[in-house]
């Protein structure tokens, strides 16, 4: 009976550990989704107002220089917007490359669990 009790205790320990790891994974997924959703909302709002400001500023410059040099103003603004778009896209790519991996803590904990369950050498 001692072996059956030990096996039952071992199974209970493994299941409890697995439950803890699944809960940790669920928490990590929830945190990531909330963080991404909040960032998305703020980014969309910022893009809307920045776009509105850019359109209004562009119209103001075009109206101001309509008679003298509207083609030069349009050319300079087009170049400025293209450079800004390129730099922002590059920065977004760098940020995406340096984000923490999803479920990194869970994977680490599962690795430690596997090490603890290995028989001593």
C-alpha positions, 0 to 999 in steps of 0.5 A: 500500500505504501507504493500506491500511496506514494504514487497517489501523492506524486500524481496529486503533486504533479496535478497541483503543479500543472494546475498552477502552471496553467493558471500562470499561463492564463494570467500571462495571456490576460495581462498581454491582451489587456496591455495590447488592447490598451496600447492599441486604443491609445495608439489609434487615438493618437494617430487620429489626432496627429493625422488631423493636425497634419491635414490641418497644418498642410492645408494651412501651409498650402493656403498660405503659399498658394500664390507664391510657391504651392508646388514647393510647399507640397513637395517639401511636405510630401518628403517630410511625411514620407521620411516620418512614416519610414522612421516610425515604421522602423521604430515599430519594427524594432519595438516588436522585435524586442517584446518579451515572448508570450508565456515566457514565465510559464515556460521557465516554470515548467522547465524548472519543474521538469528539472526537479522531477528528474532523478538525481544523477 
